[in-house]
Amino acid sequence: QVHIVESGGGLVQPGGSLRLSCAASGSLFSIIAMGWYRQAPGKQRELVATITNSGSTYYTDSVLGRFTISRDNVKSTVYLQMNSLKPEDTAVYYCRGSYTGSREYWGQGTQVTVSS
């Protein structure tokens, strides 16, 4: 049974930083890539960043240079370090695990609010 659990969200002032964590359990050897997505009120869910098993990363343009995705294989955890946060980064952030066999699993989401 696969479980994806996010943590680390919260309220932060513009220009501040947060680090999100995504812990995966179950079928760890079947993981192909992990990704962070976000969904703001009234908007569609969008891709933020991904990291593959080989360590290749991808960032959407709006977070390039501000966010960093990384992983700790020992802890089976993926992180999203978010710096220079802006109000438009406010959203529920979701972690997605892509597994062999075209399987995908999502976490429950964690709220990030950037406001003064």
C-alpha positions in Angstrom: 0.0 0.0 0.0 1.4 3.3 -1.1 1.1 6.4 1.1 2.1 9.9 0.3 2.1 12.5 3.1 3.0 16.2 2.8 4.0 18.5 5.6 5.6 21.9 6.2 3.0 24.3 5.0 1.9 27.4 6.9 1.7 31.2 6.9 4.7 33.2 5.8 5.3 36.9 4.9 6.2 37.9 1.4 9.9 37.3 0.8 10.0 34.5 3.4 10.9 30.9 3.1 9.2 27.5 3.8 10.3 23.9 3.2 7.7 21.3 2.3 8.3 17.6 2.9 6.8 14.7 1.1 7.2 11.3 2.7 6.5 8.2 0.6 6.0 4.7 1.9 5.2 1.4 0.1 6.5 0.2 -3.2 9.6 2.5 -3.0 11.5 0.6 -5.6 8.7 1.3 -8.1 9.0 5.1 -7.9 9.9 6.7 -11.2 9.6 10.4 -10.2 8.1 12.6 -7.5 6.6 16.0 -8.1 5.1 19.0 -6.4 1.9 20.6 -7.7 -0.2 23.4 -6.4 -3.8 24.6 -6.7 -4.8 28.1 -5.8 -8.5 29.0 -5.2 -10.5 29.1 -8.4 -7.5 27.9 -10.5 -6.5 24.6 -12.0 -3.9 22.4 -10.3 -0.5 23.2 -11.8 2.9 21.5 -11.9 5.6 23.2 -9.8 8.6 20.9 -9.8 9.6 17.3 -10.4 12.6 15.1 -9.6 13.3 11.8 -11.2 15.1 8.7 -9.9 18.2 9.8 -11.8 18.1 13.2 -10.1 16.9 15.2 -13.1 14.8 18.2 -12.0 12.2 20.4 -13.7 10.7 23.7 -12.5 7.8 25.7 -13.9 9.0 29.2 -15.0 7.3 31.1 -12.2 9.3 29.4 -9.5 12.7 29.0 -11.3 15.5 30.4 -9.2 13.3 30.6 -6.1 12.3 27.0 -5.4 14.5 23.9 -5.1 13.3 20.3 -5.2 15.5 17.6 -3.6 15.3 14.1 -2.2 16.6 12.0 0.6 16.6 8.4 -0.5 17.3 7.1 3.0 14.3 8.8 4.4 12.2 8.3 1.2 11.4 11.9 1.4 11.2 14.7 -1.2 11.6 18.3 -0.2 10.6 21.6 -1.8 12.6 24.5 -0.5 10.7 27.7 -1.3 12.5 31.0 -1.0 11.5 34.6 -1.9 7.8 33.7 -1.5 5.2 35.8 -3.2 1.5 36.2 -2.5 0.8 34.5 -5.8 2.5 31.3 -4.4 -0.4 30.9 -2.1 -2.0 27.6 -2.8 -2.6 24.1 -1.5 0.6 22.2 -2.4 0.3 18.5 -3.3 2.9 15.8 -3.7 2.5 13.2 -6.5 4.4 9.9 -6.8 4.8 8.4 -10.3 5.3 4.6 -10.2 5.9 1.9 -12.7 2.8 0.5 -14.4 1.5 4.0 -15.0 0.4 4.3 -11.4 0.3 7.6 -9.6 -0.5 8.5 -6.0 -1.3 11.9 -4.4 -1.0 13.2 -0.9 -3.7 15.1 0.9 -2.1 18.5 0.4 -0.6 21.2 2.6 -1.7 24.8 2.7 0.9 27.5 1.9 -0.3 31.1 2.5 2.0 34.1 1.7 0.6 37.2 3.2 1.6 40.2 5.3 
